[in-house]
Amino acid sequence: MSQKAIETFSDYMNDEERVSPAEKERIYFEISLIGKMIEAREQKGLSQRELAEISGVKQPAIARLESLKATPQIDTLFKVLHPLGYTIEIVPLAKER
């Protein structure tokens, strides 16, 4: 059985033959997390280079994270988020409506 043609990112994300519900959730989480990280860095008025200096994470690694070219490791997230005034927390899933 051949897969249907994909024309948009939404088509791709909503095709469960290509992206499982768990994978879809992980992708959206990562996009949201990195978006918040960029927002926090910009609100502090920091460049990637300045964040690298205070976090101990090299600037090219921060650039890869921000461009979603690398999946963030937990220890890297803590190093980057701490100087921005953030941490990571595990919360229960919202109940289905």
N, C-alpha and C positions, 0 to 999 in steps of 0.2 A: 504494500500500500504506500503510495507516494504522499509526501507531505504537501499541504497546500502552499501556494505562493505567499510570501510575506512581503508586504508593501510598506508597513510602518512598524515602529518600535512597539506600539500598542498591539498590533497583530501578533508580533513575536511573543510578547509577554503574556498574551491571552491564549496562546496555543499550548495546551497542556502536554501535547506530544513532544514539544521542544523544551518547555520550562515547567517543572513541577510546581505545585503550590508552595512547597517549602523553599525551592530555589527562587521563586518569584518574591517571596517575603524577604529572603536574604538580600536580593538585589535592591529592592526598595529600601531596606534598612540601611544598606551601605551608601546608597545615594543620599538618603536623609542625613545620615551621620556625617558624611564628608561635607555636605552642604552646610550643616550647623558648624562644623569645624572651621570652614572658610569664613562663614559669617562672624564667628567669635574672633578669629584672627583679624579680620578687617575692622571690627568694632574696637579692638584694642589698638588699631592703627599700626599693626605690625606687618612687615613684609615677610615673605617666606624665609629670607635670609636671617632676619631678626629673630623669628620664631625658632629657626634652627640653632642659633647661638644660645638662646635661653633654655631650649628643650634638650639639647644634645643630640638631636636627630638631624642628619645632614640635609641640607636644602634640596638636593635632587630627590631624596626620598620623600620629602614633604610635597614637592611638585608632582611626583608620581601618584601619591595618595590623592592630592587635590584633583588630578585629572582622571582619577579612577583607573589608572593603568596598573595599580598594585592594590592587592587586598591588604588592609591594615592588620598588623599583628597586635595582639592585646598589649604587649609591653610598649610598643611604639605609640599606640593610642594614649596610654597613660602618660607617657613622656611628653607628648604634644598637647594633650588636653589640660594637664595640670597647670602650666603657666598661663593658660587661657582662662583658668578659673572653673574648669569643668572636670567631671569624672564620668564613669560609666556605671549604669545601674541596671539590674535585672528586675523587670516588672511583669506582673501577670498579663497575659493576653486579654484584650477587651472581649467581653462576651459577644457572641454573634447576635445580631438583631433579628 
